[in-house]
């Protein structure tokens, strides 16, 4: 076994990072976890919907595969999706082994249904507190295993080395910069949802892992595909609390101001259509009425089921004087999940030697243009398993080239960009111009804004990039790829190209342009 893989550095502490660390330890390695917040702070913690696996008597991995491919709107990598769905039951068994308390009925794991699933295959733990229970169970096992964890420690840069990857770290207050020795690095840093002004994500999900990998020379892909969750609680001044899709799976419906179910007739599955369909239908209602929200109506769902199955949602709503068994819930779409990221193969290998990625930070092609609900937690497990095996028994490999490669210039900047107003501008521009509905004019304007902020925020010479520089860079990936893709597909919708085009049944990759060969 080569030395770089023996002490892997796992950056991130969501389901992907914790699982890779645990499995690496079981395979004889000595991993270290690095996370910029607390060990338990991640997107995983806030996942309400659950985790998908074909465990029902009327279900099969083949059916799960078919649903995943259908939701991905022509861009799903079939091999990746087969790996995801075929291995799902085994990875659920791992979670049970690690102590995750999945909900049961008469001794059997309870299964729910969500949008675009043809069968009930969603497992929950504590009702709508699935992510919390998974995060806490894995965290507990990590601590019991004695795995080293460095909290409030930030990745500041990745640098290539003949023997591996060098990770530059610092405490979150900017002190004690530390350059770790070359070795295997696993990015499990999550997505970039909180770069949008309105998001379900915790504030730490800013896409910095994607930015650092790109700076080091890694390929990123599918960045134009950002999934918006259609049903998030809306009230002025209130947090954007996700109202789980599983509520619609139990019979809740969407209504406009007139009380009409506006999704009926727009898609055969109505409220259980793929998320991009539901999101755009809501957005059209908002544009038509000028109102900032529509209503989710769960009053037909039995009250005892609501409060037993969705305790977190009911508790949250009670704080605003709402009882979902009698009151309509105001909801609106917000940014939720980054489908693209650092390009990997099915074993977690990126285009850089000894750099791996898994979970939301990675682009495996498994989600295509639109993620099937509750496949995200599963992705962290399945591809995390393959990543851990690669760390223990490394072999040559890496992702295939994308169908369209765009080289992106990255010049030194003025190094001035640590102003909060710049970060706020990135979030506003993404929301306004690179959101649910896009156009060439808006995307060009957004890209210009991100490049302007980047020129100010990028470090001079060999300096380390800060939060604003990375935010502007990652945001520019989303805008640039969305501008290149002149069609509408899945979570990417262009008002000036409202239909899918066969020529775009391919992935868009972005790579840092070599010096003096840069082209836009």
N, C-alpha and C positions, 0 to 999 in steps of 0.2 A: 504494500500500500504506500502511495506517495505521501510524503510528509505534509504537503499543503492541505490535504483533506482530513488530517487527524484531529486538528483543533479548529473546526469551522467556526466562523463568525456569522451568526444569524441575526440579521438586522430587522427588527420588527417583532411584535409580541401579540399579534392576532392569532387566529386559528392556524394559519400556515406556519408562522414562525415558531409557535409553541409546539406544534406537532412535529415539525422537522427537528427541533432540538430534542424532543423526547425520543423519536425514532433513531436519531443519530446516536444518542447515548445508549440505547438498546443494542445498536449495531457496533458498539465498542469505541465510539469516538468521544471526544471531550469538547462539546460545543459551548460557546458563550453567546448569550442573548444580549443584544444592545437595543434599547428602545428610548425614544426621545421623551416619553412621558412615563407614567407608571407602568408596571408590568401588565396590568389588567386593562390599560386604556387603549382601545382599538375599535375599529368598525365592528369587529365580531361581537363585542359586548352589546351593541345596539340592534343586532339582527333579531327581529321579531318573528319573521315568517317561518323559519325552520330550515331543515336540510332535506334534500330530495334523495330518495333511493327506492328502487323497485323491490319492495318487500311484501306487497299485498298478494293475495292468492289470485287476483285477476290481473296482475301486473307482471311485466318482464323487463329486463334491461333493454331489450329490443324496442319495446314501446317507449321507454324513457329516452332512448336514443332518437327515435323518430320525432318525439316532441321537441327535443333539444335542437335537432336539425331544422324543424319547421319554424321554430321561434327565431332561429339565427338568420333567416331571410337570405339564404343562398351563399353565405360566407363561412359556415361552420366547417372546420377541419374534421372530416369524418373520423379519422384515426384518433384524434384527441377526444372527440365526443364518445367514441366507443370505449376508450380507456376510462373515461369519467363514469359512464353509466354501468359498464360491466363490473368495475371494481367498487362501486358504491356500497353494496352490502358488506363487503369485507372491511371497509373503512368505518362503517357504522359500528361493526363489531369491535373495532379498535376503540371507538369512543365509549362504548359500553364497558370495555375493559379498563379504560381510564376513569370510569366512575360517572359519566354523564347520565343524569337521571331522566331518561326519556319517558314521556307520558305513556301510560298503558291503560287498557280497558280489559278487565278480566284476564290479566296476565299477558296480554298481547300488546305490542307497541301500537299506539294509536296513530292513524294516518289521516291527514287532511288533504284537501285539494286546493290548488291555487291556479292562477291564470295560465292558460296555454298548456296545462297538463291534462292529458286524457284520462288519467287515473288518480285516485287518492294515493299519494306517495310522499307526503310531507310529514316528517317527524318533528315533534316539538318536545321541549323540556321545560316544564313549568308554564305551559300554555304559550303565551307570547313572549316569554323571557328565555327563549331558546339560546340566543347568542350569549346572554349573561351566564347561563348555566354551563355552556361549553367552555367559555373563557375561564370561569372560576375553577372548573374541574381540571382543565389542562394546566392552569397556573399552579394549582395545588400539587399536581403530579411533578411539575418542573421543580418546585421547591423541595418536595420529598426526595427527588432524584439528586439533589445537590448541584444542579446545573447553575453555573455562574450567570447572573443577570445584572447588567449595568443599566440602571434606570436613569432617566433624565440625562441621557447621553446622546448626542447628535452625530449622525454621519455628516462630515463636512466635505469629503471628497473621496473618490475612488481613483486609484492610479494603477496602471498596469506595470507588471514586473515579469521578467523571464520565468520566475518561479511561482507566480500566482498573481493575486490582486492585493494592493496595499489599501487599507481603509484608514482614512484620517478621521479621528473622532474628537469631540470636545464635549464638555459639560454644557447643558442647555443655557447656562449664563455666559457662555463664551470662554470660560477659563479652561486651563489644563488641556490644551490640544495634545493629542496623542496619536502618533503614527504607529499602527500595528504592523508587525512583521508580515511579510507576504504569506498568503494562505488562501484557502477557499472561503469565499464570501457568498452568503445567501441573502438576497434581497427579499424581504417579506414585509415591505414597508407600506403596503396598502395603496389605495388609489389617490385621486386628486379631487374628490367631490367638493371639499370645503373651499376650493378655489372659486367656486360659484357663490354669488351673494346669498342665494337661497339653497340650502343643502340639508340633507338628513345626517351628514357626516360630522363626527367630532372635529374640532379645529385642527387637530394634528394631521389630518389627511390632505396634505398639500402637494403630493406628487413629487416630493424631493428625491425619492429613490429613482424615479424615472429620469429626472434631470441629471443626477449624479452619474447614472449609467451612461446616458447620452454623452456627457462631457468626457467620460473615459473612453468613448469610441464604440459603445454597444449600440446595436440596432434596436429601434423602437418601432412599433407598428400599431395600426388600428386606432390611432388616437382620436379620430373623428367621432368614434362611437361612444357617447356618454349617455348612460341610461338615466332617465328621469323617472322617479317614482310618482305614480299618478295621484295617490291619496295620502297627503300629508296635512295634518291639522293646520287650519288657518284661523288666526285671530291676531289682530294688530297688537304687536308687543309680546306675543306668546312665542315660545320656542317652536321650531318646525319639527313637531313630533310625528313620527311615521305611524300611520294607521295601517296595520298589516294587511297585505293582500288576502291573507287567510280569512279575514272577515267577509270578503266577497265570496270566497270559497264556501262559506257557510250560508250564503244567501243574501248578503247585503247588496244593495243596488245604488247606482248613481242617479241623481235627479238634478234638474236645473231649477231656476227660480219658480217656474210654472209647475213644478212637481212632476215633470215628464222624465221618463227614462230615455235619455238622448242617445245612448249607445245601441239600443234596440234598432235593428235595421242597418247599422253601420258595420257590424261584424257578426258572424254566425254565433260567436261565443259571448256577445254583448260584454258585460262587465268582466268576464273571464278571458277576454282577448289578450294577446301579448301586450306587454306594458307600453310599447311605443304607440300602439293603436289607441289604447285607453288614454294615454297622456295627450296625444294630439286631439282626440275628441273633446277632452276637457278644455284644452287650450282654445279650440274653436268656439266653445261656449263662452269662455271668458272674453274672447275678442268680440263676440256677438253682443253680449250683454253689458260689457264694461265692468262687470263685477270681478272681484279678486278671488272668488271661490265658487264651487258648486257644493252639492250636498251628497254625503254618503248616508244612505238610509238603511239602518240595521234593525228597524223596529219589528220586522217580521221574524227575526231570529229569536228563538226562545230565550227569555231573560236569564234563566239558570245556566244555559249554555254560554251566553255572552260573558257572564261574570266568572264562570269556571274556566272557560277556554281563553279569555282575553283579559286577565286580571290587570296587566300593566296598562292597557288601553283604557279600561274602565276607570282605573284609579286616576290616570292622568285627566280624563275628561271630567271626572267628578270635581277636580280642582277648578274647573271653569263652569261648574254648575250644570253639566250635561250628563244625562243618563242615556246611553245608546239604545236602551230598550224602548225609550219614548221620544227621544230628541234626535233630530237630524244633525249630522256632524259636518261642519264646514271643512272642506278639503281643497287642496290645490297641488299641482305638480311641482316638484323641486328636484335639483340634481341629486343623484343617488349613487351611481356605480360607474367606475371607469372600466370600460371593456378592454381598451387598449393598454399598452404598457411596454415593458422591456420584452423583446421577442425571445421566445425560448422554443426548444424542441419538447418532445414528450417526457424527457428526463430532467427537465428544469435547467438545461444548459443554455446559456446565452451565446451570443457571437464572440464573447471574450473568454479566454481560457481561465478556468477556475472561478468564474463569476456565474452564479446561479440565481434564478428568480422563481418565486411561486406565489400563488394567491393573487390578489387584485392587482399587484404591481406588474404581473406578468401578462404577456399576450401569447397565449398558446393556440389561438384560433378556435378554442372550444365553444365560445359563445357566438362566434360569427359576428353579425351586425346587431344582435340584440340578445341579451342574456335571458334564459328561461328562469323564472322565479325559483329561488332556493337551490340553484346550482352553484352559488358562489361559495358557501361554506364547504360544500362537497369538493369544489375545485381545490381549495386549500389542502384538503386531506389527500385526495388522489394524487395530485402532482407533488405534494409534499412528500408522500411516500416514495415516489420515484426519485425525487431530489435527494432524500436521505440515503437511498441505496447507491446513488451515484457518488455521494460523498464518501461512503464506505468502500466502494469498489469503482473508482473513476475509470471512465472509458472515453475515448475520443468521440466527438459528435458536436452537434449544434443545430440551430434552426436553418431551414431552407430559405433561400432568398425570396423576398416578397415579389408580387407581380409588378409592382411599381415602386421604384426606389427614388427618393428625393434626398439630395444632399443639401444640408442646411448649414450655412455659415455661422460661425460663432467667434466674433472678434472681441478682443479685450475692450473693456468699457472704462468709465470714469471712476468706478468704485465708490459712488456716492449714494447708492440706492437703498439705504436701510430706513426709509421713511414710511411710516404707517399709511400715509395718504397714497403712496404708490401701490401698496398691497390692496388697499380698498379699491383703487382704480382697476386693478386686475380683476377683482371679483365682480365689479359692476360691469365692466366691458364684456366679460365672459357671459354674464347673465343676459345682458341686453342684445349682444350681437352674435353669440355662439351658443345659443340656447336651444329651445325646443324646435323653433323654426328659424332657418338660416337663409342668407342670400349672399351673392357675390359682393355686393356693396358693403354689407355689414361685416363680412368676413375680412375683406381688405382693410376696412377701417380698424377692426380689432387687431389684425396683424400689425398694422402700423403703430397702434398704441403699445402693443407688447414690445415691439422692436425699439421704440423710443424709450420705454422704461428700462429695457435691457441695456441700452447704450449707457444709461446713467448708473444702473445697478451692477452691471458686470464688473468683476474685479479687474484691476490692472495687472498686467504681467502674469505671474504665477500665483496670485492671491487666491484665497478661498472664497467661493461664491456664498452669498448670504441668502436669507429667506426670500427677499424681494426678487433677487436675480433668478433664483430657482422657480419662483412662482411665475414670473413673466416668461421664462423659457418654456416651462411645461404648458402654460396657457397658449403660447405660440404654436406648440405642436398640434393642439386641438384645432386651432383656427387654420393653420396651414394645411393639415390633412383634409379638413372640411372644405377648404377652398379647392383643393385638387380634385376631390371626388365630386364630379359634376353629375350627380344623380341623387335620388332619395332611396335609402335602403335601411331597414331596421330603425335603430335609434337616431340615424342621421337623416334629417329632412331639409331639403333645399326648396324654397318656394319658387325659385327660378328653374329648378329641374325636379318637378314633383313626382317623377316616375323612375323606377329602377331601369338601368341600362345594362344589357348583357356584357358590354365591354368592361364594366366595373365589377364583375364577379371575381375580384382579386383584391389582395391586401395591399395597403400603402405603407411602405416602410420609410422611416426617417433616419438618416445617419449624419453624423458630424462631417462636414466637408473638410478635406485636407487643406492645409494652408495654401493660399494663392491659387487654389483650384475651385474656390467657392462659387457656387451659382445658386440663384434663388429658384 
